[in-house]
Amino acid sequence: MLNLCNNIVMGKRITIYDLAKTLGVSAGTVSRSLNDHPSISPKTKERVITVANELGYKTNKFAVNLSKQKSNTIGVIVPKLNSIFMSTLLAGIEKIANEAGYNLIISQSLESMEKEKINAKTLYHSGVDALLVSLAYDTSNFDHFAHYIRNKIPLIFIDRVHNLPNCSTIIINNRLAGFEATEHLLAQGCKNLLYIGGNIKRNVYCDRLQGFKDALENRQLKFDKTNFLETDLAPNNVDTVIRYMGNSKNPIDGLFVASDNFAVHMIKALKKENYKIPQDIKIVGFNNDPISDLITPTLTTINYPGYEMGILAGQSIISHLNGGINLQPTNAITLRHKLIIRESTHK
């Protein structure tokens, strides 16, 4: 048995050079032995591995991945981490990534384009193998993704998307979902509708608004600018919406709200104003958050499959990285949504 302790300096990280010195072989022989290279004899491999284990040698995975030009890390940028939709989306991505031996670096833009730019730059310099992004509320410039596109680092936009060259998107048909939500309100007898949505620069809110308009047109009803109210969908804006409704020339009897969370706050506020739901006003939300089934009355909503979207995003990016598919020719991948009818529109 070799006197291992006398051949190395104890207390420091063991390198392949330490192993080579202890074994009296070259560092290349040690490296090839540890990587099971066919040019090294089984006897030498066994001797190297035995000594490596005795000395507590640990593979420097970062260095190995760097030599392979891979970090086995996927970057993710989302607007906020505190939404049910985003948490389920991330759970789906993480499940697939972990199963494939990849790690995630997750960052949030806090709905700020400037923060999103910093996150994209940081992840790029961290050497991520791919990037998944759901855009911030106010993102209007996309130059911060140019390094990814130029260097052919796979980039997928999810939910809040933008069409860039060689970048894929994963979405639902928000326009059709908006149409179905609005058509349901009209079918229940609503005459004067209000769509409460977010920044129409974002595809999700713009497309839902277009679906809202489509449903009105389908029934030969005129869309008026008073039928749409843009807000950041934060709960502290509920009172503003209540005042807006109170100033309407004709009573608003149907609400299509682009967020379950905001819709639930609207239900609570309207009940305080002595509205009866669904008798006086009917409400449809969006996302199918758990809270939609806990509020009284329960909230009619559009099921937005966040977890399934995350699974698909994870599978797509891993398959691309492993050479199974090429995402670059792919444009949009669209998942199915579903209208879930509950008490807020129908008894």
N, C-alpha and C positions, 0 to 999 in steps of 0.2 A: 504494500500500500504506500502511495506517495505521501510524503510529509507536506500536506497541502498548506497548512498554516504558515510554514516557513517560506513558502514560495510567493505569497501574496500579502498585501497590506490589509489587515483586517479592518472592518468597519466602513469600507467604501463600496460603491456599486461595482460588482464584478463585470468585466467586459470580456469580449472574445480574445482580447490581447492578453488579459490575465490568464485565461484558460490556455491559450497557446503557449505562454511562458511556462506554465505549470506542467503541461503535457509534453513540452519540447517539440512542438509542431508549429506550422505556420498558422497565422490567423485565418487565411483562406481555407485551410483544411478544417479548422474548427467551424467556420461559417457554413461550409458545404456539408459537414457532418450534421450540424443542427438542422439544416434544411433538407436532410435526407437525399443528398445529391447522389446519383448513380455512380459517379466516378470515385467515390470513397467506399472502401471495403466495409462490410458489416462489422468486422472486429474493431476497426478504428471508430466507426460511428458509435458503437456501444461504449467504448472507452471514453470518448468525448462526452457523451450524454451522462455517463456515470459521474464523471468529475464535475460536470456542470451542475448536476443535481446536488452533489455533496457541498459544493461551494455556494449554492443558492443563486445560481445565475438566472437572471430574468431577461427575457427577450425585450429589447427596446422596440416596442411596436411602432412608435412614431418614426423611428429611423428606418425600420423595415418598410413601412408604408411610403415614406418619403422616397426611398430608392425605387419603389414601384410606381411613384407619382400618384399614390392614392392615400387618402387619410381615413377611409372608411367612416367618414362623417358627412352627414347631410345637414345643411342649414335650413332653418325654417323661420320666416318672418310673418307674424300675425298682427292684426291691429291691437287686440287686447287678449289677455289670458283669462279674464274673469267672465267670459260668456259661455253658456252651456254649449252653444254650437261649436265654438272654437276648441273647447276642452274635449268634446267628442271627436272632432276632426283630428286633433293632435293624438288622441288615444289610438285612432286607426292607423295613423302614420307610424307611430312609435311601435305598435305591434309588429308590423311588417318589417320595419327597419331592424329591430332587435333580432327577429327571427333570422334575418339575413346577415347578421353580424355587423350591422352599421349602428353608429350612435347618432343622436340628434343634438344639434345646438339650436335651442329655441330662443328667439328674441321677440320682443313686442315693440311696435312702432308707436304705441299710445296714440294712434290716429294722427300721427304727425309725419308729413313727408320728410322733413329734415331728420327726424329720428330714424326713419326708414332708410334714408341715404347712409347714415352712419352705420346702421346695422348691416346693410348690404356690403359696405366697404370692409367692415370688421370681419365678416364671414368670408369674404373673398380672400383677405390676407391670412385668414386662419387655414386656408387650403381646403375648404369643403369640396367634396366631389360633386355636389349638386345643390340646388337651391329651390325651395318651395316657398311661394309668397302669396299672401292675401293682402291686397293693397290697403294702405291707410286711407282715411276719410278724405283727405285733401290732396292726395298725390295727383299732380298734373304734369310732371316731368319724369321721364323714365331713363335718363342718361346714366343713373347709378347702376343700371343693369347691363351697361354696354360691355364691361369687362367680361362678364359671364358669357355673353353672346359671342364676343370676339374670340374668346379662348375656348369656345365650344363646351363650356360647363353647363350641363343640363339645367334648364330653368322652367319650372311649371308654375303657372298662376292658378290659384284655387279660389273659388267663390267670387271674390272681388278681383276681377281679371282685367287685363289689357292685352290687345293683340300686338305682339312684337315678333320680328322675324325669327323663325326657328324655335319659337317658344310655344309650348302646349298650354291649354287651359282645361280645367275641370270645373264644370258648372252644372246647374239644373236649368231647365227652360223657364227662366224667371218671367218672361213675357206671357207664356202660356199659363203659368201659375197665377200671375196677376189677373189674367182673363178669367180663370176658373173661380178665383176668390170673388171677383166683382160680379160675375154672372150668377153666382150663388146668392149674393145679396139681392140682386135684381129679381131673381126667381122667388125670393121670399117676400116680395112686394115692396122693397125699398124704392123710393122715388128720388131722393136727394142725397147723393153719396159724397163722402169725403175720403180721399186717399191721403194718409199721413205717411210720408216717406222721408228717407235721408237724402244726402247730397246726390243730385242726379248726374254728377260727374262719374259716379260709380255705377258700373253696369247693372248691379243688382237692383238698385232703386230706380234707375232710368227704365230698365226693362219691365219692372213691375208696374210702373206708371203707364208705360205703353200698353201693357195688357189691360189695365184699367180703362184706358181710352178705347181700346178695341171692343171691350164688352159693352160700353155705352153706345158706340157706333153700331154694334151688332143689333141693338134694340132701338135704333134710330133716335137715340138720346144725344143731346148736344153736350160736349165737354166744355166747361167754363173754367177759367183760371181759379175761381173760388172753390172748385172741386178738388184742388190739390194744395196741400200745406207741407212745405219742406221744413224739416227740423233735424236736429242731431239725435233725436230719439232718446235723449236723456230724461230720466224721470222728472227733473226739475222744470221741464218745459210743459208738463201736463196742464198747469193752470193757464198757460198761454193758449193752448188748444181749446180749453173749455171756454175761455173768453171769445176766441175766434168763432166757435160754434154758436155762442149766444148772440153774436152780432150778425149771424147769417139771416138773410131776408126770409128764406124758407127753412123750416125746421129740418135739420139733418137727421135722417132716420137710418143711415147705414155708414159704418166706418170700415175701411180696409186699412189696416195698420201694418207697416212693413217690419214689425218686430213684436214678438209675443210679450216681451218684458214691458214695452211701452203700452201695448194693448191692455195688459193686466192693470197697470197704473191708471189707464183711462177708465176701465171698469170701476175701479174703486172710487175715482173722483166723480164719475157720473152718478154712481149710486148715492154719493153724498149730496149731489144736486137733485136728488129725487127722481132721476131717470129710472124707468123700469126696463130691464134688459131680459129678453129681446123685444118686449112689447112696444116700447117707445123708440128704441134704437138697437140695431143689430150690429155685431162687431165680428170681424174676421182678423186674426193675427197672422203671424208668419214664423216658422221654424219648428213648431211642435216641441217647445221647451217643456220640461216637466211641470212648470208652474201653470201651464195652460190647462192642465187637467186638475189642478188643485184649487183654482179660483172659483168663486161662486158668482154667477153661473160659469160653468166650464166654457172654455174658449174654443170656438171653431178656428181652425188654423190650417196652414199648409205644412205638411211634413217635409222637412229639409234633411236629407239623409247625411248628416255630418260624419258619422262614424264610417259609413260606407264610402263616402267621398275620401276620407283619410286613408282607408284601406286601398282604394284604387290609386290614389296619389303615390302611396308607398310602393305598391306593386309596379306601377308604371316606371317610377324612377329607378328602382332596383333592377328591373328587367333591362332598362336602357344601359345602366352602368355595367351590367353583366353581359351585355351584348345580345340579349334575347330579342329586343325590339329596338327600333330607331324612332325616337320621339320627334325628331326634327320635321319630318313631313306631316306630322299629325297637327290638326288644327284644334278643334274643341271636342272634348269627351263630355257627353251630357248624361247625367243620371236622372232617374225618374223621381218625380215628386208626387204628393197625394193630398187631396183636400180631405180633411178630417172634420166632419160636421158634429158640433156639440151644442150645448144649450144657449150659447150667446147669439145664435141665429135661428135656432129651431127647438121647439119644445116637443 
